[in-house]
Amino acid sequence: MEIDRRAFIASLGGAAAVSLMDHEAKAEALEHYMEEQLDEMVAAQGQGSGQPEKFPTVAEIEAQIETRPFRRGTGGVFTGQRGQNVKKLEPMPDKPTLQDFFRLRFAPANHVLQSATRALKTGMSEEIVLACLLHDCVLSLIKPDHGWWGAQLFEPYIPEKSAFAIRYHQTLRFFPDEQAGYEYPDQYYRIFGHDYTPPQYIQDTYKMLKNHKWYMEPRLVTVNDLYAFDPNAKVSIEPFQDIIGRHFKQPKEGLGYDNSPSAHMWRTLARPDNPL
């Protein structure tokens, strides 16, 4: 299907709105736009009115692997967008802070900012708000098992509950919880296939979490995660400066240079063009 790029950008509120969206939000918006265009085409032909969306199978998704020059698990700082070449990154300051990484490596971070904004407005604890703010930042580095990678990235610097919430929100995204207000997202049918079954370690982790005293910490991240894809939302990191100041242990040497267990991960984000 050919896409009218100008019409697509206009449907999202213009170039300024698109610049505030993270990669996942852009991809979801494009898929939604393509679905709407397809529905209109089918309706015009009198063939598809009221028909449910057809999601791919696991086998169909696996068949796409060798059609791309990159793997789907590659972190955002290592790939170009929509087939474009990567752009030169602005160097990090000598002693980079969390805000520096938000500005120079996680940007536009629209999704996590929306998630944290929703958590803040609905009265979540500061530990949950912080977890919502940070839960998907590691996608700039790597995508598979991003809950575990994300917790490892932030664990030396944040409260234990926040790290727990980040680590296990990934697992809970695969399991609906009607009482908590979380439904299995259609986006997962598109990404993994309608017949996808989570691997055994995810299922085992879910069983552990169901009986854990902190079950609701990662569950609340998934709830605030699910409804944070509004392309017209106006968000910034400013409302969270006090929470960051109270709960994020910024090393005086700068992130990546404090010899923490995850310092190498911050250095990788800071210098993704370094070949060794």
C-alpha positions in Angstrom: 0.0 0.0 0.0 1.4 3.4 -0.9 1.2 6.1 1.8 0.7 9.8 1.3 3.4 11.0 3.7 2.0 14.5 4.0 -1.5 13.3 4.7 -0.2 10.9 7.3 1.8 13.6 9.1 -1.2 15.9 8.9 -3.4 13.2 10.5 -1.1 13.2 13.5 -1.3 17.0 14.0 1.7 18.1 11.8 5.4 17.7 11.9 5.8 19.3 15.4 3.5 16.6 16.9 5.3 13.8 15.1 8.7 15.1 16.4 7.4 14.5 20.0 6.5 10.9 19.4 8.8 8.0 20.2 9.6 5.2 17.7 7.0 2.8 19.0 4.2 5.5 18.9 5.2 6.4 15.3 5.1 2.8 14.3 1.7 2.2 15.9 0.3 5.5 14.4 1.5 4.4 10.9 -0.1 1.0 11.3 -3.3 2.5 12.5 -3.3 5.0 9.6 -2.7 2.2 7.1 -5.5 0.1 8.6 -7.9 3.1 8.2 -6.8 3.6 4.6 -7.3 0.0 3.9 -10.7 -0.1 5.5 -11.8 2.9 3.4 -10.5 1.2 0.2 -12.4 -2.0 1.0 -15.5 -0.2 2.0 -15.4 1.7 -1.3 -15.4 -1.6 -3.1 -18.3 -2.8 -1.1 -16.4 -5.8 0.2 -15.2 -5.4 3.8 -17.6 -3.3 5.8 -17.6 -4.5 9.5 -15.0 -7.2 9.0 -12.6 -7.7 11.9 -8.9 -7.0 11.5 -6.8 -10.0 10.4 -3.7 -10.4 12.5 -0.6 -12.3 11.2 0.4 -15.7 12.5 3.7 -16.4 14.3 4.9 -18.2 11.2 4.1 -15.2 8.9 6.0 -12.9 11.2 9.0 -15.2 11.3 9.0 -15.3 7.5 9.7 -11.6 7.4 13.0 -11.9 9.3 15.1 -12.2 6.1 13.3 -9.4 4.4 15.0 -6.7 6.5 18.6 -5.5 6.9 18.2 -5.2 10.6 16.8 -7.3 13.5 13.7 -6.2 15.3 15.5 -6.3 18.6 18.0 -3.6 17.6 18.0 -0.6 20.0 16.8 2.7 18.6 20.1 4.5 18.7 21.7 1.9 16.4 19.2 2.1 13.5 17.8 4.6 11.0 14.1 5.2 10.9 11.9 4.1 8.0 14.9 2.9 5.9 16.8 6.2 6.4 20.5 6.5 7.4 21.3 7.2 11.0 22.1 10.7 12.0 25.1 12.0 13.8 24.4 12.2 17.5 25.3 15.2 19.7 28.1 14.3 22.1 27.1 13.8 25.8 28.5 16.2 28.4 31.5 15.1 30.4 29.4 14.2 33.4 26.0 13.2 31.9 22.9 13.3 34.0 19.6 11.4 33.5 18.1 14.6 32.0 21.0 14.7 29.5 20.2 11.2 28.4 16.5 12.0 28.0 17.5 15.0 25.9 20.2 13.4 23.7 19.5 9.6 23.6 16.0 8.9 24.7 14.3 11.8 22.9 11.6 12.5 22.1 10.5 9.9 24.8 6.9 10.9 24.2 5.6 7.5 25.3 7.3 7.2 28.7 6.5 10.9 29.4 2.8 10.2 28.6 2.9 7.1 30.8 4.4 9.0 33.7 2.1 11.9 33.3 -0.9 9.6 33.5 0.5 7.9 36.6 1.0 11.3 38.2 -2.5 12.6 37.3 -4.1 9.4 38.7 -2.3 9.7 42.0 0.2 6.9 41.8 3.1 6.8 44.2 6.3 8.5 43.3 8.0 5.1 42.9 5.4 4.1 40.3 5.6 7.4 38.5 9.4 7.1 38.3 9.0 3.5 37.0 6.6 4.7 34.3 9.0 7.5 33.4 11.9 5.0 32.9 10.2 1.7 31.9 10.9 1.8 28.2 14.0 4.0 28.0 16.3 1.0 27.5 14.6 0.4 24.1 17.2 2.9 22.8 19.8 0.3 23.7 18.0 -3.1 23.1 14.5 -4.4 22.7 14.4 -8.2 23.7 13.8 -8.7 27.4 13.6 -4.9 27.8 12.1 -5.3 31.3 15.2 -7.1 32.6 17.6 -4.8 30.7 15.8 -1.7 31.8 15.9 -2.7 35.5 19.6 -3.5 35.2 20.2 -0.1 33.6 18.5 1.8 36.4 18.8 -0.4 39.4 21.9 1.2 40.9 20.2 4.6 41.0 16.5 4.1 41.9 14.3 2.6 44.6 14.0 -1.1 44.8 10.2 -1.0 44.0 10.8 1.1 41.0 13.4 -1.4 39.6 11.0 -4.3 40.4 8.2 -2.6 38.5 10.4 -1.9 35.4 11.8 -5.5 35.4 8.4 -7.2 35.5 6.2 -4.9 33.5 7.3 -6.7 30.4 6.0 -10.1 31.7 2.6 -8.6 32.8 2.0 -7.0 29.4 1.3 -10.5 28.1 -1.4 -11.2 30.7 -4.7 -9.2 31.0 -6.0 -8.2 34.4 -9.6 -6.9 34.1 -9.7 -5.8 37.8 -6.6 -3.6 37.3 -7.9 -2.2 34.0 -5.4 -3.9 31.7 -6.3 -5.6 28.4 -4.1 -7.5 26.1 -3.2 -4.9 23.4 -4.0 -5.5 19.8 -0.5 -4.2 19.0 0.8 -7.4 20.4 -1.2 -9.5 18.0 0.4 -7.4 15.2 4.0 -7.7 16.7 4.0 -11.4 17.8 1.1 -13.0 15.9 -2.5 -13.9 16.9 -1.4 -17.4 17.8 1.6 -16.4 19.9 2.2 -18.1 23.3 4.7 -16.4 25.6 7.9 -18.5 26.3 8.0 -20.7 29.4 10.2 -18.3 31.4 7.6 -15.5 30.9 4.8 -17.8 32.1 6.8 -18.9 35.1 7.6 -15.3 36.0 3.9 -14.5 35.7 3.0 -17.3 38.2 5.7 -15.9 40.6 4.3 -12.4 40.3 0.7 -13.3 40.9 1.7 -14.3 44.5 4.2 -11.5 45.1 3.6 -8.7 47.5 4.7 -6.2 44.9 2.5 -7.5 42.1 0.7 -4.2 41.7 3.9 -2.2 41.1 4.7 -3.6 37.7 0.9 -4.1 37.0 0.4 -0.3 37.4 3.2 0.3 34.9 1.4 -1.8 32.3 -1.9 0.1 33.0 -0.2 3.4 32.5 1.8 2.0 29.6 -1.3 0.8 27.6 -2.9 4.2 27.4 0.1 6.4 26.6 0.1 6.5 22.8 -1.7 9.8 22.1 0.1 11.5 19.2 -1.3 14.9 20.2 -0.3 14.8 23.8 1.9 17.7 25.0 4.4 16.4 27.6 7.8 17.2 29.0 10.2 16.0 31.7 9.7 19.2 33.7 6.9 18.0 36.0 9.1 15.1 37.1 12.2 17.0 38.1 11.4 16.9 41.8 10.7 13.2 41.7 13.9 12.6 39.9 15.7 14.7 42.4 14.3 12.8 45.3 14.6 9.2 44.0 17.3 9.1 41.3 20.8 8.8 42.7 22.8 10.8 40.2 26.5 9.9 40.4 28.9 12.8 40.8 31.2 11.3 38.1 28.3 11.2 35.6 26.3 8.2 34.3 28.7 5.7 32.8 31.7 6.8 34.8 30.9 5.8 38.3 31.9 2.1 38.0 28.4 0.9 38.8 27.2 -2.6 37.5 25.4 -0.8 34.6 28.0 1.9 33.8 29.0 0.1 30.6 25.3 0.3 29.4 25.3 4.1 29.8 28.6 4.4 28.0 27.2 2.3 25.1 24.2 4.6 24.9 26.5 7.6 25.0 28.8 6.3 22.3 26.8 4.0 20.0 29.1 4.7 17.0 32.1 3.3 18.8 33.0 0.0 17.0 34.7 -1.6 20.0 
